[in-house]
Each structure stands twice: as structure tokens, then as C-alpha cells.
Amino acid sequence: MKEILHTDHAPKAIGPYSQAVEHNGIIYGSGQIGLDPVTMEFAGTSVEVQAEQVMKNIGAVLASAGSSFDKVIKCTIFLADMSDFAAVNAIYGRHFPSNPPARETVAVKTLPKNALVEIGFIAYR
């Protein structure tokens, strides 16, 4: 049986999806973009500011699910511009200082609301 997870400390879904779903102790997190959960506007216009907000949003979803960054198994990073890889990687890496999860990073043509970065995750409780 699946459990729908939600927190007001991360942006509410902007489409027909859940922030995260838990099944058999595994948490499948929808992609987070750099929206401030209160204003539902981007935290800023730079990829660095948006990436920081993405990681805050992921942290909030993980916490609400009874999990944490050290329990993340896999992430997928989507970038609007692959030249932002190093900047996003540095911010992302601070949240996984040891034993980082598996990951892929891909550049895409466009992201929701023209975000610069989106990250989804899989974790356990």
C-alpha cells in the first residue's frame, strides 16, 4: 500500500502529483524546483539560489517522511543548462558529504516554470 506524503515546508504540487509517495519503506520524491513554499515564487534567479532552495525543499520532504539526506539512495538532477553543472554539484555535494547516493544529471530543453534546476530522489525511512 502506498502512502501519500506532504509537508507545508516544501512547495505544494503544481500539477497532478504528490510531493512524495512511500511504499514499503521506500520514499519516491517528486522533482523539486527552487520555489519558496510560502510564496510559490522562485527563491531567486541564479542557479545557485535555486539549487539551495531545491535542497531545502528536498530536506523538508525527507524530514516529513521521517527520513534524511543520509538515507537517500538515488537522485536525478535536471539542468536547463549543463554549464551550471559545477555550481549545482557544489551545492548538492554539501548535503551528501560522505557515502553519496547514486545519481544522474541531464540537461533538458525546459523545466517547469522555466526553473534552472530540478532534483528528484529515492530514499528510505
N, C-alpha and C positions, 0 to 999 in steps of 0.2 A: 504494500500500500504506500502511496506517495503522500507526503505532507508538503503543503504549500508554505513557504517561509516568506515573511515580510517584516520589515522594520521601517519606521518613520525616519531613521537616521541615515537612510540612503534614498536616492530618488525613486519615486513611485514609477511603475512601468509606464512607458509612453505608447504602449501597444498591447495586444492581447498575449501577454506573457507574464510570468511571475518573476520576482527578484531572484528567487532560488527555489529549488524543489529538493526535498530529501527523500531518498528511497534506500532502505536497508543500511542506514548509517552513512550513506554517501550523499554529499551535497553538490548539486549541479547549479552553479551560479550563472545567471544570465550575464551577458556583457554589460559592463558598467562604462558609462562615459562621464566626462568631467562636470556633471551637473551638480549644483548645490541642492541638497534635498529640501531646503526651506523655500528657496526662490524658484527652483526648477529652471534656473538660468546657468550658463557656464560660469565656473568659478573664475575664469579668466580667458584671455585669448591666446596665450602661449601654450605650446605643447607641454612645457614643464608644469605650469599651473594646472592644466587639465589632467596630466598624469598624476600629480599629487592628489587631486580630488578623486580620481578614479580609485587610487589605492585606499583613500579614506572610505570611500563608498564600499569597496570590497571588504575592508576591515569591519565596517558596520554590519554588513550582511553576515559575515563569518561569525561575529560576536553574537548576533541574534539567533544564530543557528547552534550556538554552543561549541563553536569551532574557533580556529585562529590561523594566522598565516603559516605557522609551523605544521599545520595539518593539510595544507594544500598539496594536492597530488599533481595537478596539471593546470596550466594556464594557456590561453590563446590570446595573443596580442594582435590587434588590427591597427595599422597606422595609415593615416591619409597620405603620408609622405615618408618613404623609407629613410630619407636623410635625417629624420627625427629619432632613428633607432638608438643612437648613443645616449641622447638625453633621456629618453624613456627608460632605457636599460639601466641607467644610473639610479633613477628614482625607484624603479621596480626592484632592483637589487638590494636596496636598503631594507626592504621588507622581507627579504629572504637571505639573511647574512650567512647561513650555513644550510647544507642539505636542501638546495632549491628544488622546486618541482620541475617536472618535465614541461616543455614549452615549445610553441612555435610562434613565429612572428611573421605576419604577412602584410603587404601593402595592398590597399583596396582603393577603388576609384572614389568612393564616398562613404561616409559613415552617417548614422542618424544625426539629424540636426547639424550636419557638417562638422561633427566633432573631429578632433585631430587624432584621438586615440580612444580605443575601446579594448577592455580586457574582460574575458570570461574565465571561469575557474571551475575546477572539480576539487572537492576536499572531503574529509571525513570528520565525524564528530569526535 
